[in-house]
Amino acid sequence: MKKFEATTVDAFLNSKVAVAVLRTLIQRDMPLPISRIAKEIRSNYVTVRKHVRYLEEANLINSVDYGKRKLYRTNMANERISVFKNFIEAWNNPKGWRKPIERGTSSDIP
């Protein structure tokens, strides 16, 4: 099994689970347990746990002890997180976006 390297942009963007974990933590804007993250991204616990560890090693997320549970949140001190957050917001809310023109309908003909 190849080790995930969040330090390279290609490796990070090629990992659907890592991107989904970060996207979920950014959008929820609160610490979450691995089980909740797994449920939200519809993945299994073991896979999410593996990617959470890699993201933690890359200093993209931090763990927070909450009683006996360990929760995870984004490391907002890391510049990559703020860039990724801006990317998600721009992707979801593009400025100047217009609905594509539907072609081939009879109502288009004068």
VEXDREN-2710 file (C-alpha; in Angstrom, 1 decimal):
% VEXDREN-2710
k/r/px/py/pz
1/MET/0.0/0.0/0.0
2/LYS/1.3/3.4/-1.0
3/LYS/1.7/6.0/1.7
4/PHE/-0.4/9.1/1.3
5/GLU/1.6/12.3/1.1
6/ALA/-0.4/15.4/1.7
7/THR/2.6/17.6/1.1
8/THR/2.2/17.2/-2.7
9/VAL/-0.9/18.7/-4.2
10/ASP/-1.3/15.8/-6.7
11/ALA/-1.3/13.2/-4.0
12/PHE/-3.8/15.1/-1.9
13/LEU/-6.2/15.8/-4.8
14/ASN/-6.0/12.2/-6.0
15/SER/-7.2/11.0/-2.7
16/LYS/-11.0/11.2/-2.7
17/VAL/-11.2/10.3/1.0
18/ALA/-8.7/12.9/2.1
19/VAL/-10.4/15.6/0.2
20/ALA/-13.8/14.5/1.5
21/VAL/-12.6/14.5/5.1
22/LEU/-11.1/18.0/4.8
23/ARG/-14.2/19.3/3.0
24/THR/-16.5/17.8/5.7
25/LEU/-14.4/19.3/8.5
26/ILE/-14.3/22.7/6.8
27/GLN/-18.0/22.8/6.0
28/ARG/-19.1/21.6/9.5
29/ASP/-16.6/24.0/11.2
30/MET/-16.6/22.0/14.4
31/PRO/-14.6/19.1/15.8
32/LEU/-16.0/15.7/14.7
33/PRO/-15.2/12.1/15.6
34/ILE/-14.0/9.7/12.9
35/SER/-17.3/7.8/13.0
36/ARG/-19.2/10.9/12.2
37/ILE/-16.9/11.9/9.4
38/ALA/-17.1/8.3/8.0
39/LYS/-20.9/8.5/8.1
40/GLU/-21.0/12.0/6.4
41/ILE/-18.7/10.9/3.5
42/ARG/-20.2/7.4/3.2
43/SER/-16.9/5.6/3.8
44/ASN/-15.9/3.0/6.3
45/TYR/-14.3/3.8/9.7
46/VAL/-10.9/2.2/9.0
47/THR/-10.4/4.0/5.7
48/VAL/-11.3/7.4/7.2
49/ARG/-9.1/6.7/10.3
50/LYS/-6.1/6.0/7.9
51/HIS/-6.6/9.3/6.0
52/VAL/-7.2/11.2/9.2
53/ARG/-3.8/10.0/10.5
54/TYR/-2.1/11.1/7.2
55/LEU/-3.9/14.5/7.3
56/GLU/-2.8/14.9/11.0
57/GLU/0.8/14.0/10.0
58/ALA/0.7/16.7/7.3
59/ASN/-0.5/19.2/9.9
60/LEU/-3.8/19.9/8.1
61/ILE/-6.0/18.7/10.9
62/ASN/-5.6/18.6/14.7
63/SER/-7.0/16.2/17.3
64/VAL/-9.0/17.4/20.3
65/ASP/-9.6/15.2/23.4
66/TYR/-13.2/15.3/24.5
67/GLY/-13.5/13.0/27.4
68/LYS/-12.6/9.5/26.2
69/ARG/-13.3/10.5/22.6
70/LYS/-10.9/12.0/20.1
71/LEU/-12.4/14.6/17.8
72/TYR/-10.7/16.2/14.7
73/ARG/-10.8/19.7/13.3
74/THR/-9.0/21.6/10.6
75/ASN/-5.8/23.4/11.5
76/MET/-6.8/26.9/10.6
77/ALA/-3.2/28.0/11.4
78/ASN/-2.1/26.1/8.3
79/GLU/-2.3/28.3/5.2
80/ARG/-3.2/25.4/3.0
81/ILE/-6.5/25.0/4.9
82/SER/-7.6/28.6/4.2
83/VAL/-6.6/28.2/0.5
84/PHE/-8.6/24.9/0.3
85/LYS/-11.6/26.6/2.1
86/ASN/-11.5/29.4/-0.4
87/PHE/-11.4/26.9/-3.2
88/ILE/-14.4/25.1/-1.9
89/GLU/-16.4/28.3/-1.5
90/ALA/-15.4/29.5/-5.0
91/TRP/-16.3/26.1/-6.5
92/ASN/-19.7/26.0/-4.8
93/ASN/-20.6/29.7/-5.4
94/PRO/-18.9/30.9/-8.7
95/LYS/-19.4/34.6/-9.5
96/GLY/-20.9/35.3/-12.9
97/TRP/-22.1/31.7/-13.4
98/ARG/-25.0/31.4/-15.7
99/LYS/-27.2/28.5/-16.5
100/PRO/-26.0/26.7/-19.6
101/ILE/-28.1/27.1/-22.7
102/GLU/-30.1/24.0/-23.6
103/ARG/-29.7/23.2/-27.3
104/GLY/-31.8/21.2/-29.6
105/THR/-35.2/22.1/-28.3
106/SER/-38.0/23.2/-30.6
107/SER/-38.6/26.4/-28.5
108/ASP/-35.2/27.7/-29.5
109/ILE/-36.3/28.1/-33.1
110/PRO/-38.1/31.4/-33.9
END
